[in-house]
């Protein structure tokens, strides 16, 4: 059995039982048996994302109909924050259906949903779940993202960069915030010298995305940077990798002065 297939099968009876066991102390009326059975009956032919969606949908069916009340129950089972820059996926996989729950059902409750995404990403990631909010509430999200730039938690700072990537892997492509890459670049600028390598790597990947969709704007922005800060050149080099690989003359010229 491949590693990928093994991971897919985690999102079935095993996870349904686990979620039931940690939800019940906070919501004694949770219908454990029917929840586990319903999940098991649906997931077998599905791939990972489909299985996550099934579990999320069944949580919606079996938790209180009031979204804020249901969300409060789910927030109570998130567990301790991830104190490292590793394990956000391997240790936090059980939170994928909860992030998807917020993504799918929370758009009409912006403030509490953004708070939920903030808490989830300290333990797993909200980089996928935040994208519908960026589309529906771009100005409001920018306010949050600018505040999160100064958050002491590197997972939150990484979310600013990773969640807004136009070409985030395994996600639908997304235009720049409000259709203007200047909004993305303004968020990335203070993160270029972030103390966390984990955050800087996301910034480089985001820049690489922008060079594919907004090449000229991104190269102009890089030219204007004050690159005296330690580590910035390394981030820029990694962000230019696709253009350099394709032999882009302007990107190659930029590398010569980095």
Secondary structure as UniProt FT lines:
FT   HELIX           3..10
FT   TURN            11..12
FT   HELIX           13..23
FT   TURN            24..26
FT   TURN            28..29
FT   HELIX           32..43
FT   TURN            44..45
FT   HELIX           48..62
FT   HELIX           67..75
FT   TURN            76..77
FT   TURN            88..92
FT   HELIX           93..95
FT   HELIX           96..105
FT   TURN            107..108
FT   HELIX           110..121
FT   TURN            122..123
FT   TURN            127..130
FT   HELIX           131..136
FT   HELIX           138..148
FT   TURN            149..150
FT   HELIX           154..162
FT   TURN            163..164
FT   TURN            166..167
FT   TURN            169..170
FT   HELIX           177..179
FT   HELIX           181..189
FT   TURN            190..193
FT   HELIX           197..213
FT   HELIX           215..224
FT   TURN            227..228
FT   TURN            230..231
FT   HELIX           232..239
FT   HELIX           241..245
FT   TURN            246..247
FT   HELIX           249..257
//
